[in-house]
Amino acid sequence: MTNLSRHKDNISLDDATLVRQCQNGDLEAMSCLIVKYQDRIYNTILKICQNYDDAAELTQDTFVKVLENINSFRSNSSFYTWLFRVAVNHTLNYCKRRFKLSPLSLDAEIGQGEGARGKIAEVLASPDGPDPAVVAQQKELTKIVINLIGQLQQEYRVVLVLRDIEQMTYAEIAEVLQIETGTVKSRLSRARAKLRELLETVLT
C-alpha cells in the first residue's frame, strides 16, 4: 500500500483509533489528526490571542505538546476536548506572559472550520443567494463582532469562542477549561451581555 493510500485510509478512521495508532509510534496517524483539527485549533487560538503570527506559532506548539504527551492520554475524555484543553491552556499562559491582546484587523478572515463550525454567520455568494448589499452588511457585522470579541476579558472571550464559534456543548467547555458547567453558563451570559454593549456602542 502506498503512503498516499494509507493516508487516505487513516483519515477515515475515528479519533480513538488514530490515537491508539499514534501511541504505538505511528506518526502517520498523528499527521491525520493534525490535518483534521489544525484549522479549528488555529481559528480558536487566533480569536483568543488576537495575533496572526502568535496564533500560527501557538498552533504548532500545541500539536508538538500533544505529540509529546500522547501516551498520557487515557481516553477518560474525548481526544477532541483534550486537544482543545492543551491549546486553550497554552494560549492563555502565553497571553498572560506576553500581554499581546491587540484587536484583530477588520479584514480578519473568519471561520475556516468544517461545516458550521468556526463561523458566526454564513456568507452566501452564489447567484441564487440573498441581496449582495445584505450579504455585505452581514459580512461587515461579522468582522466587527470578531474584533469586539478581542476586547473581552480572557475568561469571557474563551467561553464565547468555544460556545458561539466552535459550537462546543457546555459540558465540553467545562471539560476543556476544567470548571463547573454552571460557571461556563455564567461566564457565557456575561460575555454575551458585554459583547452586546460593545456592539451597541459601535453601531449607534
Sequence and secondary structure as in RCSB ss.txt:
>XXXX:A:sequence
MTNLSRHKDNISLDDATLVRQCQNGDLEAMSCLIVKYQDRIYNTILKICQNYDDAAELTQDTFVKVLENINSFRS
NSSFYTWLFRVAVNHTLNYCKRRFKLSPLSLDAEIGQGEGARGKIAEVLASPDGPDPAVVAQQKELTKIVINLIG
QLQQEYRVVLVLRDIEQMTYAEIAEVLQIETGTVKSRLSRARAKLRELLETVLT
>XXXX:A:secstr
  HHHHHHHHHTS HHHHHHHHHTT HHHHHHHHHHHHHHHHHHHHHHH  HHHHHHHHHHHHHHHHHHGGG  S
SS HHHHHHHHHHHHHHHHHHHH       TT     SSTTTT SS    STTSS HHHHHHHHHHHHHHHHHHT
TS HHHHHHHIIIIIS   HHHHHHHHTS HHHHHHHHHHHHHHHHHHHHHHH 
